[in-house]
Amino acid sequence: MPNLNDYFPDFVASGDLGWAPFPGIEGGAGDPRNVVGSPSNYYSATTQSADVTAAADFLLTQLANDLYVDGLIATGQVPPLTGLEERVAVGEFAEFNSYTYDQVLQAPAFTQQWDQALPADQAQTLLTAIQQVFNGQLTPQEFGDAMAAAT
C-alpha cells in the first residue's frame, strides 16, 4: 500500500482499488487460504541467536511499541502482531489493513514471496518470467520451464 500511495496516489484516491484472494484451481492441491506475502517489516529471532534475551527485548520494546505499530498502520502496512483488530479498522487505509490483517490471521500458512527467498539471479529470472506471463509472452508451461532452467 505505501508504494501504491507513493507512486499512484490518484488511483488509490479514485476508489477503484480493491482486494481479492488469489483464485483457486478446482481440484487443485493446496489450501487457498494460505498466504504469500512480503514480510518486509517483520523481524524474528531464533533460540540459536547469540543473545536471545537482547533479541526478544528489541522485538518487544521497539517493534511492538505503540508508536511503531501506529506508524505502520498509518501507512497501510499491517504489523505482524495479533490483537490489532480495532486498530487496523480505522484510518486512511482501514479497508486494506483490515482485509490484510484478517486474511493473514486466518491463514493456515504464510510464506514469503518467491523472489524474496531466491538468490538475486534466480529472483530476476522469476520476476521477468512473471511479467512475460502477464504480457502474454509466456504460457504457464513456458513459465514453469523457465523456472526449472533457472535452478
N, CA, C and O atoms as a GROMACS GRO file, in nm:
protein
  604
    1MET      N    1   0.080  -0.120   0.000
    1MET     CA    2   0.000   0.000   0.000
    1MET      C    3   0.085   0.127   0.000
    1MET      O    4   0.052   0.222  -0.071
    2PRO      N    5   0.195   0.131   0.078
    2PRO     CA    6   0.276   0.253   0.073
    2PRO      C    7   0.328   0.284  -0.068
    2PRO      O    8   0.331   0.400  -0.108
    3ASN      N    9   0.368   0.182  -0.142
    3ASN     CA   10   0.417   0.206  -0.279
    3ASN      C   11   0.305   0.255  -0.370
    3ASN      O   12   0.326   0.346  -0.450
    4LEU      N   13   0.188   0.196  -0.358
    4LEU     CA   14   0.075   0.244  -0.438
    4LEU      C   15   0.044   0.389  -0.405
    4LEU      O   16   0.020   0.470  -0.494
    5ASN      N   17   0.044   0.420  -0.277
    5ASN     CA   18   0.013   0.557  -0.236
    5ASN      C   19   0.122   0.654  -0.282
    5ASN      O   20   0.092   0.768  -0.319
    6ASP      N   21   0.248   0.610  -0.279
    6ASP     CA   22   0.358   0.697  -0.323
    6ASP      C   23   0.360   0.719  -0.474
    6ASP      O   24   0.381   0.831  -0.520
    7TYR      N   25   0.338   0.612  -0.550
    7TYR     CA   26   0.355   0.620  -0.695
    7TYR      C   27   0.225   0.638  -0.772
    7TYR      O   28   0.228   0.688  -0.885
    8PHE      N   29   0.112   0.600  -0.714
    8PHE     CA   30  -0.017   0.610  -0.783
    8PHE      C   31  -0.125   0.668  -0.692
    8PHE      O   32  -0.231   0.608  -0.677
    9PRO      N   33  -0.100   0.783  -0.631
    9PRO     CA   34  -0.196   0.836  -0.534
    9PRO      C   35  -0.334   0.864  -0.594
    9PRO      O   36  -0.435   0.848  -0.526
   10ASP      N   37  -0.338   0.904  -0.721
   10ASP     CA   38  -0.469   0.931  -0.783
   10ASP      C   39  -0.550   0.802  -0.795
   10ASP      O   40  -0.672   0.803  -0.776
   11PHE      N   41  -0.483   0.692  -0.826
   11PHE     CA   42  -0.552   0.564  -0.836
   11PHE      C   43  -0.603   0.521  -0.699
   11PHE      O   44  -0.717   0.475  -0.688
   12VAL      N   45  -0.521   0.535  -0.596
   12VAL     CA   46  -0.563   0.498  -0.461
   12VAL      C   47  -0.684   0.582  -0.421
   12VAL      O   48  -0.780   0.530  -0.364
   13ALA      N   49  -0.679   0.710  -0.449
   13ALA     CA   50  -0.788   0.801  -0.411
   13ALA      C   51  -0.914   0.781  -0.496
   13ALA      O   52  -1.022   0.824  -0.455
   14SER      N   53  -0.902   0.717  -0.611
   14SER     CA   54  -1.015   0.702  -0.703
   14SER      C   55  -1.126   0.611  -0.649
   14SER      O   56  -1.240   0.619  -0.693
   15GLY      N   57  -1.090   0.525  -0.556
   15GLY     CA   58  -1.189   0.429  -0.507
   15GLY      C   59  -1.198   0.305  -0.594
   15GLY      O   60  -1.280   0.217  -0.567
   16ASP      N   61  -1.114   0.295  -0.696
   16ASP     CA   62  -1.116   0.180  -0.786
   16ASP      C   63  -1.027   0.065  -0.739
   16ASP      O   64  -1.031  -0.044  -0.797
   17LEU      N   65  -0.949   0.087  -0.636
   17LEU     CA   66  -0.858  -0.015  -0.585
   17LEU      C   67  -0.935  -0.111  -0.495
   17LEU      O   68  -1.012  -0.068  -0.409
   18GLY      N   69  -0.915  -0.240  -0.516
   18GLY     CA   70  -0.982  -0.340  -0.434
   18GLY      C   71  -0.890  -0.457  -0.406
   18GLY      O   72  -0.777  -0.461  -0.455
   19TRP      N   73  -0.939  -0.551  -0.328
   19TRP     CA   74  -0.859  -0.666  -0.287
   19TRP      C   75  -0.942  -0.792  -0.302
   19TRP      O   76  -1.063  -0.791  -0.281
   20ALA      N   77  -0.876  -0.897  -0.339
   20ALA     CA   78  -0.943  -1.026  -0.353
   20ALA      C   79  -0.838  -1.135  -0.335
   20ALA      O   80  -0.721  -1.115  -0.367
   21PRO      N   81  -0.880  -1.250  -0.285
   21PRO     CA   82  -0.784  -1.360  -0.275
   21PRO      C   83  -0.747  -1.411  -0.414
   21PRO      O   84  -0.826  -1.400  -0.508
   22PHE      N   85  -0.627  -1.467  -0.424
   22PHE     CA   86  -0.585  -1.527  -0.549
   22PHE      C   87  -0.678  -1.644  -0.579
   22PHE      O   88  -0.705  -1.724  -0.489
   23PRO      N   89  -0.727  -1.655  -0.700
   23PRO     CA   90  -0.825  -1.761  -0.728
   23PRO      C   91  -0.764  -1.901  -0.718
   23PRO      O   92  -0.651  -1.926  -0.759
   24GLY      N   93  -0.843  -1.991  -0.662
   24GLY     CA   94  -0.802  -2.130  -0.652
   24GLY      C   95  -0.831  -2.204  -0.781
   24GLY      O   96  -0.903  -2.154  -0.868
   25ILE      N   97  -0.775  -2.320  -0.794
   25ILE     CA   98  -0.799  -2.405  -0.911
   25ILE      C   99  -0.880  -2.524  -0.863
   25ILE      O  100  -0.836  -2.599  -0.776
   26GLU      N  101  -0.999  -2.542  -0.920
   26GLU     CA  102  -1.086  -2.651  -0.879
   26GLU      C  103  -1.013  -2.783  -0.892
   26GLU      O  104  -0.959  -2.816  -0.998
   27GLY      N  105  -1.012  -2.859  -0.784
   27GLY     CA  106  -0.945  -2.988  -0.783
   27GLY      C  107  -0.796  -2.977  -0.759
   27GLY      O  108  -0.726  -3.078  -0.753
   28GLY      N  109  -0.745  -2.855  -0.747
   28GLY     CA  110  -0.602  -2.834  -0.727
   28GLY      C  111  -0.558  -2.867  -0.585
   28GLY      O  112  -0.640  -2.873  -0.493
   29ALA      N  113  -0.429  -2.887  -0.568
   29ALA     CA  114  -0.374  -2.916  -0.436
   29ALA      C  115  -0.352  -2.785  -0.362
   29ALA      O  116  -0.345  -2.678  -0.422
   30GLY      N  117  -0.342  -2.795  -0.233
   30GLY     CA  118  -0.315  -2.677  -0.152
   30GLY      C  119  -0.441  -2.617  -0.094
   30GLY      O  120  -0.552  -2.656  -0.128
   31ASP      N  121  -0.421  -2.523  -0.006
   31ASP     CA  122  -0.530  -2.456   0.063
   31ASP      C  123  -0.532  -2.311   0.016
   31ASP      O  124  -0.435  -2.239   0.038
   32PRO      N  125  -0.640  -2.267  -0.048
   32PRO     CA  126  -0.644  -2.130  -0.099
   32PRO      C  127  -0.641  -2.024   0.011
   32PRO      O  128  -0.626  -1.905  -0.019
   33ARG      N  129  -0.656  -2.064   0.136
   33ARG     CA  130  -0.645  -1.968   0.246
   33ARG      C  131  -0.500  -1.939   0.283
   33ARG      O  132  -0.474  -1.842   0.355
   34ASN      N  133  -0.405  -2.019   0.234
   34ASN     CA  134  -0.264  -1.992   0.260
   34ASN      C  135  -0.227  -1.859   0.197
   34ASN      O  136  -0.284  -1.820   0.095
   35VAL      N  137  -0.132  -1.789   0.257
   35VAL     CA  138  -0.097  -1.654   0.213
   35VAL      C  139   0.050  -1.648   0.176
   35VAL      O  140   0.136  -1.704   0.244
   36VAL      N  141   0.077  -1.578   0.068
   36VAL     CA  142   0.213  -1.546   0.027
   36VAL      C  143   0.225  -1.394   0.034
   36VAL      O  144   0.139  -1.323  -0.016
   37GLY      N  145   0.330  -1.346   0.095
   37GLY     CA  146   0.346  -1.202   0.106
   37GLY      C  147   0.489  -1.163   0.129
   37GLY      O  148   0.580  -1.246   0.129
   38SER      N  149   0.507  -1.036   0.147
   38SER     CA  150   0.640  -0.981   0.168
   38SER      C  151   0.652  -0.931   0.311
   38SER      O  152   0.600  -0.824   0.344
   39PRO      N  153   0.718  -1.006   0.394
   39PRO     CA  154   0.731  -0.964   0.534
   39PRO      C  155   0.844  -0.863   0.552
   39PRO      O  156   0.933  -0.883   0.635
   40SER      N  157   0.839  -0.754   0.476
   40SER     CA  158   0.950  -0.660   0.479
   40SER      C  159   0.962  -0.586   0.611
   40SER      O  160   1.070  -0.538   0.645
   41ASN      N  161   0.855  -0.576   0.686
   41ASN     CA  162   0.865  -0.508   0.814
   41ASN      C  163   0.855  -0.607   0.930
   41ASN      O  164   0.823  -0.569   1.043
   42TYR      N  165   0.884  -0.732   0.903
   42TYR     CA  166   0.877  -0.835   1.005
   42TYR      C  167   1.019  -0.873   1.046
   42TYR      O  168   1.108  -0.888   0.962
   43TYR      N  169   1.039  -0.888   1.174
   43TYR     CA  170   1.168  -0.930   1.226
   43TYR      C  171   1.146  -1.054   1.311
   43TYR      O  172   1.036  -1.075   1.363
   44SER      N  173   1.247  -1.134   1.327
   44SER     CA  174   1.235  -1.252   1.411
   44SER      C  175   1.370  -1.287   1.469
   44SER      O  176   1.474  -1.239   1.424
   45ALA      N  177   1.368  -1.372   1.570
   45ALA     CA  178   1.489  -1.423   1.631
   45ALA      C  179   1.465  -1.571   1.660
   45ALA      O  180   1.352  -1.614   1.677
   46THR      N  181   1.572  -1.646   1.664
   46THR     CA  182   1.561  -1.788   1.694
   46THR      C  183   1.626  -1.818   1.828
   46THR      O  184   1.698  -1.735   1.884
   47THR      N  185   1.601  -1.936   1.877
   47THR     CA  186   1.664  -1.977   2.003
   47THR      C  187   1.815  -1.994   1.986
   47THR      O  188   1.888  -2.003   2.086
   48GLN      N  189   1.862  -1.998   1.862
   48GLN     CA  190   2.006  -2.009   1.837
   48GLN      C  191   2.073  -1.872   1.824
   48GLN      O  192   2.193  -1.865   1.798
   49SER      N  193   1.998  -1.764   1.842
   49SER     CA  194   2.056  -1.630   1.834
   49SER      C  195   2.165  -1.614   1.939
   49SER      O  196   2.158  -1.675   2.046
   50ALA      N  197   2.264  -1.533   1.909
   50ALA     CA  198   2.376  -1.514   2.002
   50ALA      C  199   2.329  -1.458   2.137
   50ALA      O  200   2.384  -1.493   2.241
   51ASP      N  201   2.229  -1.371   2.135
   51ASP     CA  202   2.178  -1.313   2.259
   51ASP      C  203   2.025  -1.310   2.250
   51ASP      O  204   1.966  -1.210   2.210
   52VAL      N  205   1.963  -1.421   2.287
   52VAL     CA  206   1.818  -1.437   2.276
   52VAL      C  207   1.746  -1.330   2.359
   52VAL      O  208   1.645  -1.276   2.314
   53THR      N  209   1.796  -1.301   2.476
   53THR     CA  210   1.731  -1.202   2.563
   53THR      C  211   1.732  -1.064   2.498
   53THR      O  212   1.630  -0.995   2.498
   54ALA      N  213   1.844  -1.023   2.441
   54ALA     CA  214   1.852  -0.893   2.375
   54ALA      C  215   1.763  -0.889   2.252
   54ALA      O  216   1.698  -0.787   2.226
   55ALA      N  217   1.759  -0.998   2.176
   55ALA     CA  218   1.672  -1.003   2.058
   55ALA      C  219   1.526  -0.991   2.097
   55ALA      O  220   1.451  -0.915   2.036
   56ALA      N  221   1.485  -1.067   2.198
   56ALA     CA  222   1.346  -1.061   2.244
   56ALA      C  223   1.312  -0.922   2.298
   56ALA      O  224   1.204  -0.870   2.271
   57ASP      N  225   1.403  -0.863   2.372
   57ASP     CA  226   1.381  -0.729   2.426
   57ASP      C  227   1.364  -0.628   2.313
   57ASP      O  228   1.275  -0.543   2.319
   58PHE      N  229   1.448  -0.638   2.212
   58PHE     CA  230   1.437  -0.547   2.096
   58PHE      C  231   1.302  -0.564   2.029
   58PHE      O  232   1.233  -0.466   2.000
   59LEU      N  233   1.263  -0.688   2.003
   59LEU     CA  234   1.136  -0.714   1.935
   59LEU      C  235   1.019  -0.661   2.016
   59LEU      O  236   0.927  -0.601   1.961
   60LEU      N  237   1.021  -0.683   2.145
   60LEU     CA  238   0.908  -0.643   2.228
   60LEU      C  239   0.904  -0.493   2.257
   60LEU      O  240   0.797  -0.432   2.255
   61THR      N  241   1.019  -0.434   2.283
   61THR     CA  242   1.018  -0.293   2.322
   61THR      C  243   1.025  -0.197   2.204
   61THR      O  244   0.975  -0.085   2.213
   62GLN      N  245   1.084  -0.238   2.096
   62GLN     CA  246   1.099  -0.147   1.983
   62GLN      C  247   0.996  -0.171   1.873
   62GLN      O  248   0.934  -0.076   1.825
   63LEU      N  249   0.979  -0.295   1.833
   63LEU     CA  250   0.895  -0.325   1.718
   63LEU      C  251   0.748  -0.349   1.752
   63LEU      O  252   0.663  -0.346   1.663
   64ALA      N  253   0.718  -0.372   1.878
   64ALA     CA  254   0.579  -0.392   1.917
   64ALA      C  255   0.526  -0.272   1.996
   64ALA      O  256   0.418  -0.279   2.054
   65ASN      N  257   0.601  -0.163   1.999
   65ASN     CA  258   0.553  -0.048   2.074
   65ASN      C  259   0.448   0.028   1.993
   65ASN      O  260   0.445   0.020   1.871
   66ASP      N  261   0.365   0.100   2.064
   66ASP     CA  262   0.251   0.168   2.001
   66ASP      C  263   0.292   0.265   1.892
   66ASP      O  264   0.225   0.273   1.789
   67LEU      N  265   0.399   0.339   1.911
   67LEU     CA  266   0.442   0.437   1.811
   67LEU      C  267   0.478   0.368   1.680
   67LEU      O  268   0.438   0.413   1.573
   68TYR      N  269   0.554   0.259   1.687
   68TYR     CA  270   0.593   0.186   1.568
   68TYR      C  271   0.471   0.122   1.500
   68TYR      O  272   0.454   0.133   1.378
   69VAL      N  273   0.389   0.056   1.579
   69VAL     CA  274   0.270  -0.011   1.525
   69VAL      C  275   0.177   0.090   1.459
   69VAL      O  276   0.131   0.068   1.347
   70ASP      N  277   0.149   0.202   1.526
   70ASP     CA  278   0.061   0.303   1.469
   70ASP      C  279   0.120   0.364   1.342
   70ASP      O  280   0.047   0.397   1.249
   71GLY      N  281   0.252   0.379   1.338
   71GLY     CA  282   0.318   0.430   1.218
   71GLY      C  283   0.300   0.337   1.099
   71GLY      O  284   0.276   0.383   0.987
   72LEU      N  285   0.313   0.207   1.122
   72LEU     CA  286   0.291   0.110   1.014
   72LEU      C  287   0.146   0.116   0.965
   72LEU      O  288   0.121   0.124   0.845
   73ILE      N  289   0.053   0.112   1.057
   73ILE     CA  290  -0.089   0.113   1.022
   73ILE      C  291  -0.124   0.240   0.944
   73ILE      O  292  -0.202   0.234   0.848
   74ALA      N  293  -0.069   0.353   0.983
   74ALA     CA  294  -0.099   0.481   0.918
   74ALA      C  295  -0.050   0.486   0.774
   74ALA      O  296  -0.099   0.567   0.695
   75THR      N  297   0.047   0.400   0.738
   75THR     CA  298   0.099   0.400   0.601
   75THR      C  299   0.045   0.283   0.519
   75THR      O  300   0.088   0.262   0.405
   76GLY      N  301  -0.049   0.207   0.575
   76GLY     CA  302  -0.106   0.094   0.502
   76GLY      C  303  -0.024  -0.032   0.513
   76GLY      O  304  -0.026  -0.115   0.422
   77GLN      N  305   0.047  -0.048   0.623
   77GLN     CA  306   0.121  -0.172   0.648
   77GLN      C  307   0.059  -0.239   0.771
   77GLN      O  308   0.014  -0.172   0.864
   78VAL      N  309   0.058  -0.369   0.770
   78VAL     CA  310  -0.003  -0.443   0.880
   78VAL      C  311   0.108  -0.505   0.964
   78VAL      O  312   0.183  -0.590   0.915
   79PRO      N  313   0.118  -0.464   1.090
   79PRO     CA  314   0.222  -0.521   1.177
   79PRO      C  315   0.200  -0.670   1.201
   79PRO      O  316   0.086  -0.717   1.197
   80PRO      N  317   0.306  -0.744   1.225
   80PRO     CA  318   0.296  -0.888   1.247
   80PRO      C  319   0.260  -0.920   1.392
   80PRO      O  320   0.333  -0.991   1.461
   81LEU      N  321   0.148  -0.867   1.437
   81LEU     CA  322   0.102  -0.885   1.575
   81LEU      C  323  -0.044  -0.924   1.575
   81LEU      O  324  -0.118  -0.892   1.482
   82THR      N  325  -0.086  -0.992   1.679
   82THR     CA  326  -0.228  -1.022   1.695
   82THR      C  327  -0.290  -0.920   1.789
   82THR      O  328  -0.219  -0.844   1.855
   83GLY      N  329  -0.422  -0.919   1.794
   83GLY     CA  330  -0.492  -0.828   1.883
   83GLY      C  331  -0.505  -0.686   1.830
   83GLY      O  332  -0.529  -0.593   1.907
   84LEU      N  333  -0.491  -0.669   1.700
   84LEU     CA  334  -0.496  -0.535   1.641
   84LEU      C  335  -0.626  -0.508   1.566
   84LEU      O  336  -0.633  -0.411   1.490
   85GLU      N  337  -0.727  -0.591   1.584
   85GLU     CA  338  -0.850  -0.579   1.506
   85GLU      C  339  -0.907  -0.438   1.506
   85GLU      O  340  -0.942  -0.386   1.400
   86GLU      N  341  -0.916  -0.375   1.622
   86GLU     CA  342  -0.973  -0.241   1.630
   86GLU      C  343  -0.879  -0.136   1.570
   86GLU      O  344  -0.926  -0.041   1.507
   87ARG      N  345  -0.751  -0.152   1.588
   87ARG     CA  346  -0.655  -0.051   1.541
   87ARG      C  347  -0.643  -0.052   1.389
   87ARG      O  348  -0.629   0.055   1.328
   88VAL      N  349  -0.647  -0.169   1.326
   88VAL     CA  350  -0.635  -0.172   1.179
   88VAL      C  351  -0.764  -0.127   1.111
   88VAL      O  352  -0.764  -0.100   0.991
   89ALA      N  353  -0.873  -0.120   1.186
   89ALA     CA  354  -1.004  -0.087   1.128
   89ALA      C  355  -1.032   0.063   1.123
   89ALA      O  356  -1.143   0.103   1.088
   90VAL      N  357  -0.934   0.146   1.156
   90VAL     CA  358  -0.953   0.291   1.150
   90VAL      C  359  -0.840   0.354   1.069
   90VAL      O  360  -0.734   0.295   1.053
   91GLY      N  361  -0.865   0.472   1.020
   91GLY     CA  362  -0.762   0.545   0.947
   91GLY      C  363  -0.780   0.538   0.797
   91GLY      O  364  -0.874   0.475   0.746
   92GLU      N  365  -0.689   0.603   0.728
   92GLU     CA  366  -0.696   0.615   0.582
   92GLU      C  367  -0.696   0.480   0.511
   92GLU      O  368  -0.760   0.467   0.406
   93PHE      N  369  -0.626   0.382   0.564
   93PHE     CA  370  -0.613   0.252   0.496
   93PHE      C  371  -0.689   0.142   0.568
   93PHE      O  372  -0.653   0.025   0.557
   94ALA      N  373  -0.795   0.178   0.641
   94ALA     CA  374  -0.869   0.082   0.723
   94ALA      C  375  -0.919  -0.038   0.644
   94ALA      O  376  -0.906  -0.151   0.689
   95GLU      N  377  -0.975  -0.014   0.526
   95GLU     CA  378  -1.029  -0.125   0.448
   95GLU      C  379  -0.919  -0.223   0.408
   95GLU      O  380  -0.933  -0.344   0.425
   96PHE      N  381  -0.809  -0.170   0.355
   96PHE     CA  382  -0.697  -0.255   0.315
   96PHE      C  383  -0.635  -0.324   0.436
   96PHE      O  384  -0.611  -0.445   0.434
   97ASN      N  385  -0.608  -0.246   0.542
   97ASN     CA  386  -0.543  -0.304   0.661
   97ASN      C  387  -0.628  -0.414   0.723
   97ASN      O  388  -0.576  -0.518   0.761
   98SER      N  389  -0.759  -0.392   0.733
   98SER     CA  390  -0.847  -0.493   0.792
   98SER      C  391  -0.852  -0.618   0.706
   98SER      O  392  -0.846  -0.729   0.757
   99TYR      N  393  -0.862  -0.600   0.574
   99TYR     CA  394  -0.865  -0.714   0.483
   99TYR      C  395  -0.737  -0.796   0.497
   99TYR      O  396  -0.741  -0.918   0.512
  100THR      N  397  -0.624  -0.728   0.493
  100THR     CA  398  -0.494  -0.797   0.501
  100THR      C  399  -0.476  -0.864   0.636
  100THR      O  400  -0.435  -0.980   0.644
  101TYR      N  401  -0.507  -0.793   0.741
  101TYR     CA  402  -0.493  -0.847   0.876
  101TYR      C  403  -0.576  -0.974   0.893
  101TYR      O  404  -0.526  -1.076   0.942
  102ASP      N  405  -0.703  -0.968   0.853
  102ASP     CA  406  -0.791  -1.084   0.866
  102ASP      C  407  -0.744  -1.201   0.781
  102ASP      O  408  -0.749  -1.316   0.825
  103GLN      N  409  -0.699  -1.172   0.660
  103GLN     CA  410  -0.653  -1.279   0.571
  103GLN      C  411  -0.533  -1.351   0.631
  103GLN      O  412  -0.528  -1.474   0.630
  104VAL      N  413  -0.437  -1.277   0.682
  104VAL     CA  414  -0.318  -1.338   0.740
  104VAL      C  415  -0.353  -1.410   0.870
  104VAL      O  416  -0.302  -1.519   0.897
  105LEU      N  417  -0.438  -1.349   0.952
  105LEU     CA  418  -0.476  -1.409   1.079
  105LEU      C  419  -0.545  -1.544   1.060
  105LEU      O  420  -0.527  -1.635   1.140
  106GLN      N  421  -0.622  -1.557   0.954
  106GLN     CA  422  -0.697  -1.680   0.929
  106GLN      C  423  -0.621  -1.780   0.841
  106GLN      O  424  -0.669  -1.891   0.819
  107ALA      N  425  -0.506  -1.743   0.792
  107ALA     CA  426  -0.430  -1.831   0.702
  107ALA      C  427  -0.368  -1.947   0.778
  107ALA      O  428  -0.306  -1.927   0.882
  108PRO      N  429  -0.384  -2.069   0.726
  108PRO     CA  430  -0.318  -2.184   0.788
  108PRO      C  431  -0.166  -2.177   0.774
  108PRO      O  432  -0.093  -2.231   0.857
  109ALA      N  433  -0.118  -2.110   0.668
  109ALA     CA  434   0.026  -2.098   0.646
  109ALA      C  435   0.056  -1.964   0.580
  109ALA      O  436  -0.026  -1.912   0.504
  110PHE      N  437   0.173  -1.910   0.609
  110PHE     CA  438   0.219  -1.784   0.548
  110PHE      C  439   0.363  -1.807   0.504
  110PHE      O  440   0.446  -1.853   0.583
  111THR      N  441   0.392  -1.774   0.381
  111THR     CA  442   0.529  -1.784   0.332
  111THR      C  443   0.564  -1.658   0.258
  111THR      O  444   0.476  -1.588   0.207
  112GLN      N  445   0.692  -1.627   0.251
  112GLN     CA  446   0.731  -1.506   0.182
  112GLN      C  447   0.728  -1.524   0.031
  112GLN      O  448   0.729  -1.637  -0.019
  113GLN      N  449   0.724  -1.413  -0.040
  113GLN     CA  450   0.721  -1.418  -0.185
  113GLN      C  451   0.846  -1.487  -0.237
  113GLN      O  452   0.954  -1.476  -0.179
  114TRP      N  453   0.828  -1.558  -0.349
  114TRP     CA  454   0.939  -1.636  -0.404
  114TRP      C  455   1.063  -1.552  -0.429
  114TRP      O  456   1.174  -1.595  -0.397
  115ASP      N  457   1.045  -1.433  -0.485
  115ASP     CA  458   1.163  -1.354  -0.520
  115ASP      C  459   1.242  -1.312  -0.397
  115ASP      O  460   1.361  -1.283  -0.408
  116GLN      N  461   1.179  -1.308  -0.280
  116GLN     CA  462   1.248  -1.272  -0.158
  116GLN      C  463   1.332  -1.387  -0.102
  116GLN      O  464   1.424  -1.365  -0.023
  117ALA      N  465   1.302  -1.507  -0.145
  117ALA     CA  466   1.370  -1.625  -0.092
  117ALA      C  467   1.474  -1.681  -0.188
  117ALA      O  468   1.539  -1.781  -0.156
  118LEU      N  469   1.491  -1.618  -0.303
  118LEU     CA  470   1.583  -1.669  -0.404
  118LEU      C  471   1.710  -1.585  -0.414
  118LEU      O  472   1.710  -1.468  -0.377
  119PRO      N  473   1.818  -1.645  -0.463
  119PRO     CA  474   1.936  -1.566  -0.496
  119PRO      C  475   1.898  -1.463  -0.604
  119PRO      O  476   1.804  -1.484  -0.680
  120ALA      N  477   1.970  -1.354  -0.610
  120ALA     CA  478   1.936  -1.241  -0.699
  120ALA      C  479   1.916  -1.282  -0.844
  120ALA      O  480   1.821  -1.236  -0.908
  121ASP      N  481   2.002  -1.368  -0.898
  121ASP     CA  482   1.989  -1.403  -1.039
  121ASP      C  483   1.861  -1.485  -1.064
  121ASP      O  484   1.794  -1.465  -1.166
  122GLN      N  485   1.828  -1.576  -0.974
  122GLN     CA  486   1.705  -1.654  -0.989
  122GLN      C  487   1.582  -1.565  -0.966
  122GLN      O  488   1.480  -1.583  -1.032
  123ALA      N  489   1.591  -1.472  -0.872
  123ALA     CA  490   1.479  -1.380  -0.847
  123ALA      C  491   1.450  -1.297  -0.971
  123ALA      O  492   1.334  -1.275  -1.005
  124GLN      N  493   1.554  -1.250  -1.038
  124GLN     CA  494   1.532  -1.169  -1.157
  124GLN      C  495   1.469  -1.254  -1.269
  124GLN      O  496   1.383  -1.205  -1.342
  125THR      N  497   1.513  -1.378  -1.282
  125THR     CA  498   1.451  -1.468  -1.380
  125THR      C  499   1.302  -1.484  -1.349
  125THR      O  500   1.219  -1.478  -1.439
  126LEU      N  501   1.270  -1.503  -1.222
  126LEU     CA  502   1.131  -1.517  -1.180
  126LEU      C  503   1.050  -1.392  -1.214
  126LEU      O  504   0.943  -1.401  -1.273
  127LEU      N  505   1.101  -1.276  -1.177
  127LEU     CA  506   1.028  -1.151  -1.199
  127LEU      C  507   1.007  -1.124  -1.348
  127LEU      O  508   0.901  -1.078  -1.390
  128THR      N  509   1.109  -1.152  -1.428
  128THR     CA  510   1.097  -1.134  -1.573
  128THR      C  511   0.993  -1.230  -1.631
  128THR      O  512   0.912  -1.191  -1.714
  129ALA      N  513   0.998  -1.356  -1.587
  129ALA     CA  514   0.902  -1.455  -1.638
  129ALA      C  515   0.759  -1.422  -1.596
  129ALA      O  516   0.666  -1.441  -1.675
  130ILE      N  517   0.740  -1.372  -1.476
  130ILE     CA  518   0.606  -1.332  -1.432
  130ILE      C  519   0.554  -1.220  -1.522
  130ILE      O  520   0.438  -1.223  -1.566
  131GLN      N  521   0.638  -1.123  -1.549
  131GLN     CA  522   0.598  -1.012  -1.637
  131GLN      C  523   0.561  -1.065  -1.776
  131GLN      O  524   0.464  -1.020  -1.836
  132GLN      N  525   0.639  -1.160  -1.826
  132GLN     CA  526   0.611  -1.216  -1.958
  132GLN      C  527   0.480  -1.294  -1.961
  132GLN      O  528   0.410  -1.292  -2.062
  133VAL      N  529   0.446  -1.362  -1.851
  133VAL     CA  530   0.318  -1.433  -1.844
  133VAL      C  531   0.204  -1.333  -1.851
  133VAL      O  532   0.110  -1.351  -1.928
  134PHE      N  533   0.212  -1.227  -1.771
  134PHE     CA  534   0.105  -1.127  -1.770
  134PHE      C  535   0.096  -1.049  -1.900
  134PHE      O  536  -0.010  -0.998  -1.934
  135ASN      N  537   0.206  -1.038  -1.972
  135ASN     CA  538   0.206  -0.971  -2.102
  135ASN      C  539   0.168  -1.065  -2.216
  135ASN      O  540   0.162  -1.023  -2.332
  136GLY      N  541   0.141  -1.192  -2.184
  136GLY     CA  542   0.103  -1.288  -2.286
  136GLY      C  543   0.219  -1.338  -2.369
  136GLY      O  544   0.199  -1.395  -2.476
  137GLN      N  545   0.342  -1.319  -2.321
  137GLN     CA  546   0.460  -1.361  -2.395
  137GLN      C  547   0.506  -1.503  -2.358
  137GLN      O  548   0.584  -1.564  -2.430
  138LEU      N  549   0.457  -1.555  -2.244
  138LEU     CA  550   0.489  -1.691  -2.200
  138LEU      C  551   0.360  -1.760  -2.158
  138LEU      O  552   0.270  -1.699  -2.101
  139THR      N  553   0.352  -1.888  -2.188
  139THR     CA  554   0.240  -1.969  -2.138
  139THR      C  555   0.277  -2.016  -1.997
  139THR      O  556   0.393  -2.006  -1.958
  140PRO      N  557   0.181  -2.065  -1.922
  140PRO     CA  558   0.215  -2.120  -1.790
  140PRO      C  559   0.320  -2.230  -1.798
  140PRO      O  560   0.407  -2.239  -1.712
  141GLN      N  561   0.313  -2.315  -1.901
  141GLN     CA  562   0.412  -2.421  -1.917
  141GLN      C  563   0.551  -2.361  -1.943
  141GLN      O  564   0.650  -2.408  -1.886
  142GLU      N  565   0.557  -2.260  -2.026
  142GLU     CA  566   0.687  -2.195  -2.053
  142GLU      C  567   0.740  -2.127  -1.927
  142GLU      O  568   0.861  -2.125  -1.904
  143PHE      N  569   0.651  -2.071  -1.847
  143PHE     CA  570   0.692  -2.013  -1.720
  143PHE      C  571   0.757  -2.121  -1.632
  143PHE      O  572   0.865  -2.101  -1.578
  144GLY      N  573   0.689  -2.235  -1.618
  144GLY     CA  574   0.743  -2.344  -1.540
  144GLY      C  575   0.876  -2.393  -1.592
  144GLY      O  576   0.967  -2.424  -1.515
  145ASP      N  577   0.889  -2.400  -1.724
  145ASP     CA  578   1.015  -2.443  -1.785
  145ASP      C  579   1.127  -2.343  -1.755
  145ASP      O  580   1.240  -2.383  -1.728
  146ALA      N  581   1.095  -2.214  -1.760
  146ALA     CA  582   1.194  -2.110  -1.731
  146ALA      C  583   1.241  -2.120  -1.586
  146ALA      O  584   1.359  -2.102  -1.557
  147MET      N  585   1.149  -2.148  -1.496
  147MET     CA  586   1.185  -2.161  -1.354
  147MET      C  587   1.270  -2.285  -1.331
  147MET      O  588   1.366  -2.282  -1.253
  148ALA      N  589   1.235  -2.395  -1.398
  148ALA     CA  590   1.314  -2.518  -1.382
  148ALA      C  591   1.456  -2.498  -1.435
  148ALA      O  592   1.552  -2.549  -1.378
  149ALA      N  593   1.467  -2.424  -1.544
  149ALA     CA  594   1.600  -2.400  -1.603
  149ALA      C  595   1.685  -2.308  -1.515
  149ALA      O  596   1.808  -2.312  -1.522
  150ALA      N  597   1.621  -2.225  -1.434
  150ALA     CA  598   1.694  -2.128  -1.352
  150ALA      C  599   1.753  -2.191  -1.226
  150ALA      O  600   1.838  -2.130  -1.160
  151THR      N  601   1.708  -2.312  -1.192
  151THR     CA  602   1.757  -2.374  -1.068
  151THR      C  603   1.874  -2.465  -1.092
  151THR      O  604   1.927  -2.524  -0.998
   0.00000   0.00000   0.00000
